[in-house]
Amino acid sequence: MDKKTWQKKGVGHRQRLRDKFLELGIESLSDLEIIELLLTFGTPRSDCKESARAALQEFGSLPAVLDAHSGQLQKIKGIGPKNIFALQFIQGAARRYLRQRIRGRTYVSSSRDVADYLVHAMRSLQHEVFMVVYLDATHAVIDSEIVSEGTVTVNTVYPREVVKAALACNASGLVIAHNHPSGSLQPSPQDEQLTRTLLLICSFMHITLLDHLIIGEGDKPYSFADHGLMASLRDECAGLRASLG
């Protein structure tokens, strides 16, 4: 097969994938086909199927490919700077889309969307970060931000800074989240103590702490509220407040 025929065949294949998406949507494409198309955004004249296959085999899933760092992607044969740019750009655009999509939505009815955003934003990080989602009086999302960053295993969070930031944006409620780079979803004693401290301080400031989410492996975070820990810690704080008069 000469070069001209090969190029014509490659263009036809990519167009069929594009047409398939336009007609049937993203669910009609396999993870391999999605990665292949994303790679072609960086090198539209190259055959990216084998590179996509190698990336999927190396990292195991579409999210893992998108979460991979430049150094990891460069080890895949056929993936260069332009391909990496395409992958990281779509990842960044998706992260901004998810963040902006949750603004104004009521947390109780959109908790899954908030969790999806937090997982997307934090799961691939190689160091611990602590993020806060600010809610108004109706528990609609005002905004979210990272308030603390640490190392692989340690992250120092100052409760006063969290409350200060909440007051600055007139938040009446909070959802807090942090990631475990190890992938574990099990809360540590330090995680429980931080939640207890924030619950107590927030209660004095008439701010409701709704949940603490831990981001690890998988698409679903660990929820203190879902596991009954928020209710238990809230009872502890109520008892402590009563003892303080």
Contacts in CASP RR format, 6 or more apart in sequence:
PFRMAT RR
TARGET T0000
AUTHOR 0000-0000-0000
METHOD contacts of the structure
MODEL  1
MDKKTWQKKGVGHRQRLRDKFLELGIESLSDLEIIELLLTFGTPRSDCKE
SARAALQEFGSLPAVLDAHSGQLQKIKGIGPKNIFALQFIQGAARRYLRQ
RIRGRTYVSSSRDVADYLVHAMRSLQHEVFMVVYLDATHAVIDSEIVSEG
TVTVNTVYPREVVKAALACNASGLVIAHNHPSGSLQPSPQDEQLTRTLLL
ICSFMHITLLDHLIIGEGDKPYSFADHGLMASLRDECAGLRASLG
1 9 0 8 1.000
6 47 0 8 1.000
7 45 0 8 1.000
10 47 0 8 1.000
13 49 0 8 1.000
14 37 0 8 1.000
14 40 0 8 1.000
14 44 0 8 1.000
17 29 0 8 1.000
17 33 0 8 1.000
17 36 0 8 1.000
17 37 0 8 1.000
18 37 0 8 1.000
20 28 0 8 1.000
20 29 0 8 1.000
20 33 0 8 1.000
21 28 0 8 1.000
21 29 0 8 1.000
21 37 0 8 1.000
26 34 0 8 1.000
29 37 0 8 1.000
31 56 0 8 1.000
31 61 0 8 1.000
31 62 0 8 1.000
32 49 0 8 1.000
32 52 0 8 1.000
32 53 0 8 1.000
32 56 0 8 1.000
33 52 0 8 1.000
34 62 0 8 1.000
35 52 0 8 1.000
35 55 0 8 1.000
35 56 0 8 1.000
35 62 0 8 1.000
35 65 0 8 1.000
36 48 0 8 1.000
36 49 0 8 1.000
36 51 0 8 1.000
36 52 0 8 1.000
38 86 0 8 1.000
38 87 0 8 1.000
38 90 0 8 1.000
39 46 0 8 1.000
39 48 0 8 1.000
39 51 0 8 1.000
39 52 0 8 1.000
39 55 0 8 1.000
39 79 0 8 1.000
39 83 0 8 1.000
39 86 0 8 1.000
39 87 0 8 1.000
40 46 0 8 1.000
40 48 0 8 1.000
41 86 0 8 1.000
41 90 0 8 1.000
42 82 0 8 1.000
42 83 0 8 1.000
42 85 0 8 1.000
42 86 0 8 1.000
43 80 0 8 1.000
43 82 0 8 1.000
43 83 0 8 1.000
46 78 0 8 1.000
48 78 0 8 1.000
48 83 0 8 1.000
50 77 0 8 1.000
50 78 0 8 1.000
51 76 0 8 1.000
51 77 0 8 1.000
51 78 0 8 1.000
51 79 0 8 1.000
51 83 0 8 1.000
54 76 0 8 1.000
54 77 0 8 1.000
54 78 0 8 1.000
55 65 0 8 1.000
55 68 0 8 1.000
55 73 0 8 1.000
55 76 0 8 1.000
55 79 0 8 1.000
56 62 0 8 1.000
56 65 0 8 1.000
58 72 0 8 1.000
58 75 0 8 1.000
58 76 0 8 1.000
59 65 0 8 1.000
59 67 0 8 1.000
59 68 0 8 1.000
59 72 0 8 1.000
63 123 0 8 1.000
63 219 0 8 1.000
65 73 0 8 1.000
65 87 0 8 1.000
66 87 0 8 1.000
66 90 0 8 1.000
66 91 0 8 1.000
66 94 0 8 1.000
67 91 0 8 1.000
67 123 0 8 1.000
67 124 0 8 1.000
68 87 0 8 1.000
68 124 0 8 1.000
69 126 0 8 1.000
70 84 0 8 1.000
70 88 0 8 1.000
73 79 0 8 1.000
73 80 0 8 1.000
73 83 0 8 1.000
73 84 0 8 1.000
73 87 0 8 1.000
74 80 0 8 1.000
74 84 0 8 1.000
94 120 0 8 1.000
95 117 0 8 1.000
95 120 0 8 1.000
95 121 0 8 1.000
98 113 0 8 1.000
98 116 0 8 1.000
98 117 0 8 1.000
98 120 0 8 1.000
98 121 0 8 1.000
99 117 0 8 1.000
99 121 0 8 1.000
99 144 0 8 1.000
101 113 0 8 1.000
101 117 0 8 1.000
102 110 0 8 1.000
102 113 0 8 1.000
102 114 0 8 1.000
102 117 0 8 1.000
102 133 0 8 1.000
102 141 0 8 1.000
102 144 0 8 1.000
103 141 0 8 1.000
103 142 0 8 1.000
103 143 0 8 1.000
104 140 0 8 1.000
104 141 0 8 1.000
104 142 0 8 1.000
105 113 0 8 1.000
105 114 0 8 1.000
105 140 0 8 1.000
105 141 0 8 1.000
106 138 0 8 1.000
106 139 0 8 1.000
106 140 0 8 1.000
106 141 0 8 1.000
107 114 0 8 1.000
107 133 0 8 1.000
107 135 0 8 1.000
107 139 0 8 1.000
107 140 0 8 1.000
107 141 0 8 1.000
107 175 0 8 1.000
107 210 0 8 1.000
108 139 0 8 1.000
110 141 0 8 1.000
111 211 0 8 1.000
114 133 0 8 1.000
114 141 0 8 1.000
114 175 0 8 1.000
115 213 0 8 1.000
115 220 0 8 1.000
115 221 0 8 1.000
115 223 0 8 1.000
116 219 0 8 1.000
117 144 0 8 1.000
118 131 0 8 1.000
118 133 0 8 1.000
118 144 0 8 1.000
118 177 0 8 1.000
118 213 0 8 1.000
118 215 0 8 1.000
118 221 0 8 1.000
119 215 0 8 1.000
119 218 0 8 1.000
119 219 0 8 1.000
119 220 0 8 1.000
119 221 0 8 1.000
121 131 0 8 1.000
122 129 0 8 1.000
122 131 0 8 1.000
122 177 0 8 1.000
122 178 0 8 1.000
122 179 0 8 1.000
122 215 0 8 1.000
123 179 0 8 1.000
123 215 0 8 1.000
123 216 0 8 1.000
123 217 0 8 1.000
123 218 0 8 1.000
125 179 0 8 1.000
125 181 0 8 1.000
126 152 0 8 1.000
126 181 0 8 1.000
127 149 0 8 1.000
127 150 0 8 1.000
127 151 0 8 1.000
127 152 0 8 1.000
127 155 0 8 1.000
127 181 0 8 1.000
128 149 0 8 1.000
128 150 0 8 1.000
128 151 0 8 1.000
128 152 0 8 1.000
128 153 0 8 1.000
128 154 0 8 1.000
128 155 0 8 1.000
128 178 0 8 1.000
128 179 0 8 1.000
128 180 0 8 1.000
128 181 0 8 1.000
129 146 0 8 1.000
129 148 0 8 1.000
129 149 0 8 1.000
129 150 0 8 1.000
129 155 0 8 1.000
129 178 0 8 1.000
129 179 0 8 1.000
130 146 0 8 1.000
130 147 0 8 1.000
130 148 0 8 1.000
130 149 0 8 1.000
130 155 0 8 1.000
130 157 0 8 1.000
130 176 0 8 1.000
130 177 0 8 1.000
130 178 0 8 1.000
131 144 0 8 1.000
131 145 0 8 1.000
131 146 0 8 1.000
131 147 0 8 1.000
131 176 0 8 1.000
131 177 0 8 1.000
131 178 0 8 1.000
132 144 0 8 1.000
132 145 0 8 1.000
132 147 0 8 1.000
132 162 0 8 1.000
132 165 0 8 1.000
132 166 0 8 1.000
132 174 0 8 1.000
132 175 0 8 1.000
132 176 0 8 1.000
132 177 0 8 1.000
133 141 0 8 1.000
133 143 0 8 1.000
133 144 0 8 1.000
133 174 0 8 1.000
133 175 0 8 1.000
133 176 0 8 1.000
133 177 0 8 1.000
134 141 0 8 1.000
134 142 0 8 1.000
134 143 0 8 1.000
134 144 0 8 1.000
134 145 0 8 1.000
134 165 0 8 1.000
134 166 0 8 1.000
134 169 0 8 1.000
134 171 0 8 1.000
134 173 0 8 1.000
134 174 0 8 1.000
135 141 0 8 1.000
135 142 0 8 1.000
135 171 0 8 1.000
135 172 0 8 1.000
135 173 0 8 1.000
135 174 0 8 1.000
135 175 0 8 1.000
135 208 0 8 1.000
135 210 0 8 1.000
136 142 0 8 1.000
136 170 0 8 1.000
136 171 0 8 1.000
136 172 0 8 1.000
136 173 0 8 1.000
137 172 0 8 1.000
139 172 0 8 1.000
139 173 0 8 1.000
139 210 0 8 1.000
142 169 0 8 1.000
142 170 0 8 1.000
142 171 0 8 1.000
143 169 0 8 1.000
145 165 0 8 1.000
147 157 0 8 1.000
147 161 0 8 1.000
147 162 0 8 1.000
147 165 0 8 1.000
148 155 0 8 1.000
148 156 0 8 1.000
148 157 0 8 1.000
148 158 0 8 1.000
148 161 0 8 1.000
149 155 0 8 1.000
150 156 0 8 1.000
152 181 0 8 1.000
152 182 0 8 1.000
153 181 0 8 1.000
153 182 0 8 1.000
155 178 0 8 1.000
157 178 0 8 1.000
157 194 0 8 1.000
159 194 0 8 1.000
159 197 0 8 1.000
159 198 0 8 1.000
159 201 0 8 1.000
160 201 0 8 1.000
162 174 0 8 1.000
162 176 0 8 1.000
162 198 0 8 1.000
163 198 0 8 1.000
163 201 0 8 1.000
163 202 0 8 1.000
163 205 0 8 1.000
163 207 0 8 1.000
166 173 0 8 1.000
166 174 0 8 1.000
166 202 0 8 1.000
166 205 0 8 1.000
166 207 0 8 1.000
167 205 0 8 1.000
167 207 0 8 1.000
171 207 0 8 1.000
172 206 0 8 1.000
172 207 0 8 1.000
172 208 0 8 1.000
173 202 0 8 1.000
173 207 0 8 1.000
173 208 0 8 1.000
173 209 0 8 1.000
173 210 0 8 1.000
174 198 0 8 1.000
174 202 0 8 1.000
174 207 0 8 1.000
174 208 0 8 1.000
174 209 0 8 1.000
174 210 0 8 1.000
175 209 0 8 1.000
175 210 0 8 1.000
175 211 0 8 1.000
175 212 0 8 1.000
175 213 0 8 1.000
176 195 0 8 1.000
176 198 0 8 1.000
176 209 0 8 1.000
176 211 0 8 1.000
176 212 0 8 1.000
176 213 0 8 1.000
177 212 0 8 1.000
177 213 0 8 1.000
177 214 0 8 1.000
177 215 0 8 1.000
177 221 0 8 1.000
178 191 0 8 1.000
178 213 0 8 1.000
178 214 0 8 1.000
178 215 0 8 1.000
179 214 0 8 1.000
179 215 0 8 1.000
179 216 0 8 1.000
180 214 0 8 1.000
180 215 0 8 1.000
180 216 0 8 1.000
182 216 0 8 1.000
183 216 0 8 1.000
183 217 0 8 1.000
184 216 0 8 1.000
184 217 0 8 1.000
185 214 0 8 1.000
185 216 0 8 1.000
185 217 0 8 1.000
185 221 0 8 1.000
185 222 0 8 1.000
186 214 0 8 1.000
186 222 0 8 1.000
187 212 0 8 1.000
187 214 0 8 1.000
187 222 0 8 1.000
187 224 0 8 1.000
187 229 0 8 1.000
191 212 0 8 1.000
191 214 0 8 1.000
192 229 0 8 1.000
192 233 0 8 1.000
194 212 0 8 1.000
195 209 0 8 1.000
195 212 0 8 1.000
195 224 0 8 1.000
195 229 0 8 1.000
195 230 0 8 1.000
195 233 0 8 1.000
196 233 0 8 1.000
196 236 0 8 1.000
196 237 0 8 1.000
198 209 0 8 1.000
199 209 0 8 1.000
199 230 0 8 1.000
199 233 0 8 1.000
199 234 0 8 1.000
199 237 0 8 1.000
200 237 0 8 1.000
200 240 0 8 1.000
200 241 0 8 1.000
202 208 0 8 1.000
202 209 0 8 1.000
203 237 0 8 1.000
203 238 0 8 1.000
203 241 0 8 1.000
204 241 0 8 1.000
209 230 0 8 1.000
210 225 0 8 1.000
210 230 0 8 1.000
211 223 0 8 1.000
211 224 0 8 1.000
211 225 0 8 1.000
211 230 0 8 1.000
212 223 0 8 1.000
212 224 0 8 1.000
212 225 0 8 1.000
212 229 0 8 1.000
212 230 0 8 1.000
213 221 0 8 1.000
213 222 0 8 1.000
213 223 0 8 1.000
213 224 0 8 1.000
214 221 0 8 1.000
214 222 0 8 1.000
215 221 0 8 1.000
216 222 0 8 1.000
224 230 0 8 1.000
224 233 0 8 1.000
225 231 0 8 1.000
END
